[in-house]
Amino acid sequence: MLQFTFITFLILFCIFCGIMRYDSRTLWSGFLFFIMMLNLGVVLVLIFLEYSQAVWKNEVLVGILSVLLEIVFLCVMLFPTILLIMFFIEGLKVVKHEGLKPTNLLSILFSILLFAYLCIWTMIANIRKNVVGIIIYVSISFSIVYVLSFMAMYSLSAILNLIHLKKRENWIISLY
């Protein structure tokens, strides 16, 4: 199982490098990076499970793994909050520069709805007592996860687009 997941990681890594080399502006770069990192996490868990006896004997390695696990946990827990703040601030910037239009308010609306989902929706316990409440809760939760996944892919693609692997040509435009 470990060899299969590692080979899958290598294949995803090669495809990701190819996309970053030839056209880093596509959303596939963020999607493949996300899938590649999930696969890498599975590979690391499988390695840890297979060699767990050796890992627990080395105190330094356990300390390093603990710190890495805490960093990953903090990143996963802070991602929705950072995304919420980022969309709200960017929405305010768009409204300031473009004016108060319904399309310019989408980012602010999304951040407000995400805040309501993360803070208020989880406090509502009595809605989940009946079957209809559970269906509504699960439907809204899956919809939020779906939209957040696409926004994460878009954000990752935008960040990865800042990395330039090949040298850009300099264009000089002359009037003569």
C-alpha positions in Angstrom: 0.0 0.0 0.0 2.8 2.4 0.9 4.5 1.8 -2.5 1.3 2.5 -4.4 0.6 5.8 -2.6 4.2 6.9 -3.0 4.1 6.1 -6.7 0.9 8.0 -7.0 2.5 10.9 -5.2 5.4 10.9 -7.6 3.1 10.8 -10.6 1.1 13.7 -9.2 4.3 15.6 -8.5 5.5 15.1 -12.1 2.2 16.3 -13.5 2.2 19.3 -11.1 5.8 20.2 -12.2 4.7 19.9 -15.9 1.8 22.2 -15.3 3.9 24.7 -13.4 6.5 24.7 -16.2 4.2 25.2 -19.1 1.1 27.1 -17.8 1.0 28.0 -14.2 -2.0 30.3 -14.7 -4.5 27.4 -14.7 -6.6 26.3 -11.8 -5.3 22.8 -12.3 -2.1 23.9 -10.5 -4.0 24.6 -7.3 -6.1 21.5 -7.6 -3.1 19.2 -8.3 -1.1 20.9 -5.5 -4.0 20.2 -3.1 -4.4 16.6 -4.2 -0.6 16.1 -4.1 -0.4 17.4 -0.5 -3.2 15.2 0.6 -1.4 12.2 -1.0 1.8 13.2 0.7 0.0 13.3 4.0 -1.3 9.8 3.4 2.2 8.6 2.5 3.6 10.2 5.7 0.9 8.5 7.8 1.6 5.2 6.2 5.3 5.6 6.8 4.7 6.5 10.4 2.4 3.5 10.9 4.8 1.1 9.3 7.8 2.3 11.2 6.1 3.4 14.4 8.2 1.3 16.7 11.4 2.9 15.4 9.9 6.4 15.5 8.8 6.2 19.2 12.3 5.1 20.3 13.8 8.4 19.0 12.8 11.3 21.2 14.2 14.0 18.8 12.1 12.5 15.9 9.0 12.4 18.1 9.6 16.1 19.0 10.0 17.1 15.4 6.9 15.2 14.4 4.9 16.7 17.3 5.9 20.3 16.2 5.0 19.5 12.6 1.7 18.0 13.6 0.9 21.2 15.7 1.8 23.4 12.7 -0.4 21.4 10.4 -3.3 21.5 12.9 -3.0 25.2 13.3 -2.9 25.8 9.6 -6.0 23.7 9.1 -7.9 25.3 11.9 -6.9 28.9 10.9 -7.5 28.5 7.2 -11.3 29.3 7.4 -10.6 32.3 9.6 -7.9 33.7 7.3 -10.1 33.1 4.3 -12.9 34.9 6.0 -10.8 37.9 6.9 -9.2 38.0 3.5 -12.5 38.0 1.6 -13.9 40.7 3.8 -11.0 43.0 3.4 -10.7 42.4 -0.3 -14.5 43.0 -0.6 -14.1 46.3 1.1 -11.3 47.3 -1.2 -13.4 46.4 -4.3 -16.4 48.4 -3.0 -14.0 51.4 -2.3 -12.5 51.3 -5.8 -15.5 50.1 -7.9 -18.5 51.5 -6.0 -21.5 49.9 -4.2 -22.9 47.4 -6.7 -24.5 44.0 -5.9 -21.6 42.2 -7.8 -19.0 44.0 -5.7 -20.7 42.9 -2.5 -20.3 39.1 -3.2 -17.0 38.8 -1.4 -18.3 40.6 1.7 -21.5 38.6 1.6 -19.6 35.3 1.4 -17.4 36.3 4.4 -20.5 37.2 6.4 -22.2 33.9 5.5 -19.0 32.0 6.3 -18.8 33.7 9.7 -22.4 32.8 10.3 -21.8 29.2 9.4 -18.6 28.8 11.5 -19.8 30.7 14.6 -23.6 30.7 14.7 -24.6 27.6 12.8 -22.5 25.3 15.0 -24.3 26.8 18.1 -27.7 25.7 16.9 -28.1 22.3 18.4 -31.8 21.9 18.5 -32.2 22.1 14.7 -30.3 18.8 14.4 -32.8 16.8 16.5 -35.2 15.9 13.7 -34.5 14.4 10.3 -35.3 17.5 8.3 -32.9 19.6 10.4 -30.2 17.0 9.9 -30.8 17.0 6.1 -30.7 20.8 6.0 -27.5 20.9 8.2 -25.7 18.3 6.1 -26.8 19.9 2.8 -25.6 23.4 3.9 -22.3 21.9 5.3 -21.5 20.1 2.0 -22.3 23.2 0.0 -20.0 25.3 2.2 -17.2 22.7 2.0 -17.6 22.6 -1.8 -17.4 26.4 -2.2 -14.5 26.6 0.2 -12.7 23.9 -1.7 -13.0 25.8 -4.9 -11.9 29.0 -3.2 -8.9 27.2 -1.7 -8.0 25.9 -5.2 -8.3 29.4 -6.6 -6.2 30.9 -3.8 -3.6 28.2 -4.1 -3.5 28.7 -7.9 -3.0 32.4 -7.4 -0.2 31.9 -5.0 1.5 29.3 -7.2 1.1 31.6 -10.2 3.6 34.0 -8.4 6.3 31.3 -8.8 8.0 31.6 -12.2 9.9 28.6 -13.1 10.9 29.7 -16.6 12.6 32.9 -17.5 10.3 35.5 -18.9 11.2 37.3 -22.1 11.6 41.0 -21.9 9.4 42.9 -24.5 10.4 46.3 -25.6 7.8 48.3 -27.4 9.0 51.0 -29.6 7.0 53.7 -31.3 9.4 53.9 -34.3 
